[in-house]
Amino acid sequence: MSDHSSTKQPVLDMRGRFYSAGAFLFVMLSALVLGGLTSPAQQYLPEFMNSFANSCSGWVLLVSLVIWFSRLRPLPASAAGAAAFVLMVEGYRIVSQWRGFYYGEPFQDRFTVIGVAVGPIIGLSIALLRYGTRAWRTLAVIPVSTVLLGEGIYGLTVISETTSPIFWWLMIAAAATFSLLVFWRQRPAPKIAVPAVLLIMLGAGTFWWAYSNLDQLLASGS
């Protein structure tokens, strides 16, 4: 009797590779398009949502949704996260220049550097929400919730005079809702849940400090 399992495995592996390549392409194209759309969105979104188009929170939410719908596994999702942020910046740059607003040279924006650093963490965390163990799914809320909460606080305390506070309160509410939903579904033990909450709070404070001093930090690193 022949062993059909030995012939099926390479076929399944090949299908998996094709799916991963297609999913990665989906992420890259989606990021490029969404980044481009954020340029006119700054002008046409309602005033209380205007900050969504050019905020870290808005872009993190967009990348997170794209990674989630791609169903990429953790390792390729990590790479896709970095690529997505870079291509969102490029999409924004290209469309802005089409609209008559110069935004700098390709792949040289400071947010490109930030995206390369932060993107893999966001991509990995979103993939772990789908494929991780209960503990990892609980901990996976930390990166996204940190950004939403941290920038929400930054918006309310640093740039409240030039932006709508409604958007920043919405981001804080989104951070709390996202975390609570995952905790409710995963029912983590206190030894996992408590450190996760503390890390979100610590991360949000670090984000607020780093974003408040971003120019100095980038200048010192150059």
Rosetta blueprint (number, residue, H / E / L):
1 M L
2 S L
3 D L
4 H L
5 S H
6 S H
7 T H
8 K H
9 Q H
10 P H
11 V H
12 L H
13 D H
14 M H
15 R H
16 G H
17 R H
18 F H
19 Y H
20 S H
21 A H
22 G H
23 A H
24 F H
25 L H
26 F H
27 V H
28 M H
29 L H
30 S H
31 A H
32 L H
33 V H
34 L H
35 G H
36 G H
37 L H
38 T H
39 S H
40 P H
41 A H
42 Q H
43 Q H
44 Y H
45 L L
46 P L
47 E H
48 F H
49 M H
50 N H
51 S H
52 F H
53 A H
54 N H
55 S L
56 C H
57 S H
58 G H
59 W H
60 V H
61 L H
62 L H
63 V H
64 S H
65 L H
66 V H
67 I H
68 W H
69 F H
70 S H
71 R L
72 L L
73 R L
74 P H
75 L H
76 P H
77 A H
78 S H
79 A H
80 A H
81 G H
82 A H
83 A H
84 A H
85 F H
86 V H
87 L H
88 M H
89 V H
90 E H
91 G H
92 Y H
93 R H
94 I H
95 V H
96 S H
97 Q H
98 W H
99 R L
100 G L
101 F L
102 Y L
103 Y L
104 G L
105 E L
106 P L
107 F L
108 Q L
109 D L
110 R H
111 F H
112 T H
113 V H
114 I H
115 G H
116 V H
117 A H
118 V H
119 G H
120 P H
121 I H
122 I H
123 G H
124 L H
125 S H
126 I H
127 A H
128 L H
129 L H
130 R H
131 Y H
132 G L
133 T L
134 R H
135 A H
136 W H
137 R H
138 T H
139 L H
140 A L
141 V H
142 I H
143 P H
144 V H
145 S H
146 T H
147 V H
148 L H
149 L H
150 G H
151 E H
152 G H
153 I H
154 Y H
155 G H
156 L H
157 T H
158 V L
159 I L
160 S L
161 E L
162 T L
163 T L
164 S L
165 P H
166 I H
167 F H
168 W H
169 W H
170 L H
171 M H
172 I H
173 A H
174 A H
175 A H
176 A H
177 T H
178 F H
179 S H
180 L H
181 L H
182 V H
183 F H
184 W H
185 R H
186 Q H
187 R L
188 P L
189 A L
190 P H
191 K H
192 I H
193 A H
194 V H
195 P H
196 A H
197 V H
198 L H
199 L H
200 I H
201 M H
202 L H
203 G H
204 A H
205 G H
206 T H
207 F H
208 W H
209 W H
210 A H
211 Y H
212 S H
213 N L
214 L H
215 D H
216 Q H
217 L H
218 L H
219 A H
220 S H
221 G H
222 S L
